[in-house]
């Protein structure tokens, strides 16, 4: 009977151990599932972060590609404009040479030939009689003076000496006076004295832009009056040219491939060449305003004039 009781107790202990062991296994399995769930969640978050990074990188790459394509297109357009401008420069140079050649042939050469004929006649008459000799000499002198004036006009057109000798303001006054005499267009000039402290390159740009703008006015604007204002702004000089003539489409003229004259393109290139900015506004009933802003860089005492 004792043995039976012992066996019964031993069985209960064994069963209890089995129950505890099964519970431990179940707890271990639950812990393992939880750990796997946590690991999966961590992995999922890591994957999402990585996917987000890749998405950002792809968008940045797409944006970079678009920017690159835009730069390529802008570069292509600039190259096309440069080729167009180069062609226009060559055409303008050729036209200018043709005009100078014609003027030299038609005016100076013929005038000099006339002087030579007069001198031959004077030489022959001087040996025979002197009657009327002074009048013929005076006529020959007038021909010489005419030739000198023509040569001076060519020199002023190529490079006005007054710009180097006296300065920008006197050069503009001289050019505008002659311009009004030729075209009948009245010009009002306002400028500040310190503009003469600009170096030679900058003064030349201001003169050439004004000259080109007035040529455009004479050829296209049909204006009665032009106002030219040179004023000092913060760190820069602003040249403003306003006419009361007819307007035009600025973008079409600036970017047209059929534009056969340098005009606005040449002005813009001159201004941008010295680090300035150039703009044009034109509207019906309001005329046209050209504005050029260049850095106010004062020349030093040792600056050599070009």
Secondary structure, 3 states (H helix, E strand, C coil): CHHHHHHHHHHHHHHHHHHHHHHHHHHHHHHHHHHHHHHHHHHHHHHHHHHHHHHHHHHHHHHHHHHHHHHHHHHHHHHHHHHHHHHHHHHHHHHHHHHHHHHHHHHHHHHHHHHHHHHHHHHHHHHHCCCCHHHHHHHHHHHHHHHHHHHHHHHHHHCCHHHHHCCHHHHHHHHHHHHHHHHCCEEEEEECHHHHHECHHHHHHHHHHHHHHHHHHHHHHCCCEEEEEEEEECCEEEEEEEECCCCCCHHHHHHCCCCCCCHHHHHHHHHHHCCCEEEEEEECCCEEEEEEEEECCECCCCCCCC
